[in-house]
Amino acid sequence: MDPGDELVDVVDERNEVVGVVPRRTLRDENLLHRCTYVFVLNRAGELYVHRRTDTKDVYPGFYDVVAGGVNAAGESYDECARRELEEELGVAAEPTFRFLHRYERSTSPGTDRSCGNRARSSGGRSCRSRRWTR
């Protein structure tokens, strides 16, 4: 499936679902939506940094300090955190909720209601470019 066709929830100012649209529409119309981010730390407290794939619709090829992304329609923050850890880093872990916030950008790709999580790991599958940093 084309990522632009994936269905995602649109939320209001109270973080209540008010509609479902394809991801492409969400980006084009700069709609408020849910995202989940997971900061991955090892036992030494170092943060996992990885390079995003070149096929991402937002910031392809950039380095990132989180695993995460847009919640699928009907997906909880916890479900999204586990899925994104596995998809992006090959890490099977139970993330710990840390904070909920609203992140706004004045330009596309949009405004999101985000959930920050933390997970502990010694690493996942080999990424093209990655490292642990303090």
Contacts in CASP RR format, 6 or more apart in sequence:
PFRMAT RR
TARGET T0000
AUTHOR 0000-0000-0000
METHOD contacts of the structure
MODEL  1
MDPGDELVDVVDERNEVVGVVPRRTLRDENLLHRCTYVFVLNRAGELYVH
RRTDTKDVYPGFYDVVAGGVNAAGESYDECARRELEEELGVAAEPTFRFL
HRYERSTSPGTDRSCGNRARSSGGRSCRSRRWTR
3 23 0 8 1.000
3 57 0 8 1.000
4 22 0 8 1.000
4 23 0 8 1.000
4 24 0 8 1.000
4 27 0 8 1.000
4 57 0 8 1.000
5 22 0 8 1.000
5 23 0 8 1.000
5 24 0 8 1.000
6 22 0 8 1.000
6 23 0 8 1.000
6 70 0 8 1.000
6 72 0 8 1.000
7 20 0 8 1.000
7 21 0 8 1.000
7 22 0 8 1.000
7 23 0 8 1.000
7 72 0 8 1.000
7 73 0 8 1.000
8 20 0 8 1.000
8 21 0 8 1.000
8 22 0 8 1.000
8 23 0 8 1.000
8 26 0 8 1.000
8 33 0 8 1.000
8 34 0 8 1.000
8 70 0 8 1.000
8 71 0 8 1.000
8 72 0 8 1.000
8 73 0 8 1.000
9 17 0 8 1.000
9 19 0 8 1.000
9 20 0 8 1.000
9 33 0 8 1.000
9 34 0 8 1.000
9 71 0 8 1.000
9 73 0 8 1.000
9 74 0 8 1.000
10 17 0 8 1.000
10 18 0 8 1.000
10 19 0 8 1.000
10 20 0 8 1.000
10 21 0 8 1.000
10 26 0 8 1.000
10 31 0 8 1.000
10 32 0 8 1.000
10 33 0 8 1.000
11 17 0 8 1.000
11 18 0 8 1.000
11 32 0 8 1.000
11 33 0 8 1.000
11 34 0 8 1.000
11 113 0 8 1.000
12 18 0 8 1.000
12 32 0 8 1.000
13 32 0 8 1.000
15 34 0 8 1.000
15 100 0 8 1.000
15 113 0 8 1.000
17 74 0 8 1.000
20 73 0 8 1.000
21 29 0 8 1.000
21 31 0 8 1.000
23 57 0 8 1.000
23 70 0 8 1.000
25 31 0 8 1.000
26 33 0 8 1.000
26 70 0 8 1.000
26 110 0 8 1.000
27 57 0 8 1.000
27 58 0 8 1.000
27 108 0 8 1.000
27 109 0 8 1.000
27 110 0 8 1.000
28 108 0 8 1.000
30 108 0 8 1.000
30 109 0 8 1.000
30 110 0 8 1.000
30 111 0 8 1.000
31 110 0 8 1.000
31 111 0 8 1.000
32 111 0 8 1.000
32 112 0 8 1.000
32 113 0 8 1.000
33 70 0 8 1.000
33 71 0 8 1.000
33 110 0 8 1.000
33 111 0 8 1.000
33 112 0 8 1.000
33 113 0 8 1.000
34 70 0 8 1.000
34 71 0 8 1.000
34 77 0 8 1.000
34 80 0 8 1.000
34 112 0 8 1.000
34 113 0 8 1.000
34 114 0 8 1.000
34 115 0 8 1.000
35 68 0 8 1.000
35 69 0 8 1.000
35 70 0 8 1.000
35 71 0 8 1.000
35 80 0 8 1.000
35 103 0 8 1.000
35 112 0 8 1.000
35 113 0 8 1.000
35 114 0 8 1.000
35 115 0 8 1.000
36 68 0 8 1.000
36 69 0 8 1.000
36 71 0 8 1.000
36 77 0 8 1.000
36 80 0 8 1.000
36 81 0 8 1.000
36 84 0 8 1.000
36 114 0 8 1.000
36 115 0 8 1.000
36 116 0 8 1.000
36 117 0 8 1.000
37 66 0 8 1.000
37 67 0 8 1.000
37 68 0 8 1.000
37 69 0 8 1.000
37 114 0 8 1.000
37 115 0 8 1.000
37 116 0 8 1.000
37 117 0 8 1.000
38 66 0 8 1.000
38 67 0 8 1.000
38 68 0 8 1.000
38 81 0 8 1.000
38 84 0 8 1.000
38 85 0 8 1.000
38 95 0 8 1.000
38 116 0 8 1.000
38 117 0 8 1.000
38 118 0 8 1.000
38 119 0 8 1.000
39 47 0 8 1.000
39 48 0 8 1.000
39 65 0 8 1.000
39 66 0 8 1.000
39 98 0 8 1.000
39 116 0 8 1.000
39 117 0 8 1.000
39 118 0 8 1.000
39 119 0 8 1.000
40 47 0 8 1.000
40 48 0 8 1.000
40 66 0 8 1.000
40 67 0 8 1.000
40 85 0 8 1.000
40 89 0 8 1.000
40 91 0 8 1.000
40 93 0 8 1.000
40 118 0 8 1.000
40 119 0 8 1.000
40 120 0 8 1.000
40 121 0 8 1.000
40 123 0 8 1.000
41 47 0 8 1.000
41 48 0 8 1.000
41 118 0 8 1.000
41 119 0 8 1.000
41 120 0 8 1.000
41 121 0 8 1.000
42 48 0 8 1.000
42 120 0 8 1.000
42 121 0 8 1.000
42 122 0 8 1.000
42 123 0 8 1.000
42 132 0 8 1.000
43 120 0 8 1.000
43 122 0 8 1.000
44 132 0 8 1.000
45 134 0 8 1.000
46 132 0 8 1.000
46 133 0 8 1.000
46 134 0 8 1.000
47 65 0 8 1.000
47 132 0 8 1.000
47 133 0 8 1.000
47 134 0 8 1.000
48 65 0 8 1.000
48 67 0 8 1.000
48 89 0 8 1.000
48 121 0 8 1.000
48 123 0 8 1.000
48 130 0 8 1.000
48 131 0 8 1.000
48 132 0 8 1.000
49 63 0 8 1.000
49 64 0 8 1.000
49 65 0 8 1.000
49 130 0 8 1.000
49 131 0 8 1.000
49 132 0 8 1.000
49 133 0 8 1.000
50 63 0 8 1.000
50 64 0 8 1.000
50 67 0 8 1.000
50 88 0 8 1.000
50 89 0 8 1.000
50 127 0 8 1.000
50 129 0 8 1.000
50 130 0 8 1.000
51 61 0 8 1.000
51 62 0 8 1.000
51 63 0 8 1.000
51 64 0 8 1.000
51 127 0 8 1.000
51 128 0 8 1.000
51 129 0 8 1.000
51 130 0 8 1.000
52 59 0 8 1.000
52 60 0 8 1.000
52 61 0 8 1.000
52 62 0 8 1.000
52 63 0 8 1.000
52 64 0 8 1.000
53 60 0 8 1.000
53 61 0 8 1.000
53 128 0 8 1.000
54 60 0 8 1.000
54 61 0 8 1.000
57 109 0 8 1.000
58 109 0 8 1.000
63 129 0 8 1.000
67 84 0 8 1.000
67 85 0 8 1.000
67 88 0 8 1.000
67 89 0 8 1.000
67 91 0 8 1.000
68 80 0 8 1.000
68 81 0 8 1.000
68 84 0 8 1.000
68 85 0 8 1.000
68 88 0 8 1.000
69 80 0 8 1.000
69 84 0 8 1.000
70 112 0 8 1.000
71 77 0 8 1.000
71 79 0 8 1.000
71 80 0 8 1.000
72 80 0 8 1.000
72 83 0 8 1.000
75 83 0 8 1.000
77 97 0 8 1.000
77 100 0 8 1.000
77 115 0 8 1.000
77 117 0 8 1.000
78 95 0 8 1.000
78 97 0 8 1.000
80 115 0 8 1.000
81 95 0 8 1.000
81 115 0 8 1.000
81 116 0 8 1.000
81 117 0 8 1.000
81 119 0 8 1.000
82 93 0 8 1.000
82 94 0 8 1.000
82 95 0 8 1.000
85 91 0 8 1.000
85 92 0 8 1.000
85 93 0 8 1.000
85 95 0 8 1.000
85 119 0 8 1.000
86 92 0 8 1.000
89 121 0 8 1.000
89 123 0 8 1.000
89 124 0 8 1.000
89 125 0 8 1.000
89 127 0 8 1.000
90 124 0 8 1.000
90 125 0 8 1.000
91 119 0 8 1.000
91 121 0 8 1.000
91 123 0 8 1.000
91 124 0 8 1.000
93 119 0 8 1.000
93 120 0 8 1.000
93 121 0 8 1.000
94 119 0 8 1.000
95 117 0 8 1.000
95 118 0 8 1.000
95 119 0 8 1.000
96 117 0 8 1.000
96 118 0 8 1.000
96 119 0 8 1.000
97 115 0 8 1.000
97 116 0 8 1.000
97 117 0 8 1.000
98 116 0 8 1.000
98 117 0 8 1.000
98 118 0 8 1.000
99 115 0 8 1.000
99 116 0 8 1.000
100 113 0 8 1.000
100 114 0 8 1.000
100 115 0 8 1.000
100 116 0 8 1.000
101 113 0 8 1.000
101 114 0 8 1.000
101 116 0 8 1.000
102 111 0 8 1.000
102 112 0 8 1.000
102 113 0 8 1.000
102 114 0 8 1.000
103 111 0 8 1.000
103 112 0 8 1.000
103 113 0 8 1.000
103 114 0 8 1.000
104 110 0 8 1.000
104 111 0 8 1.000
105 111 0 8 1.000
END
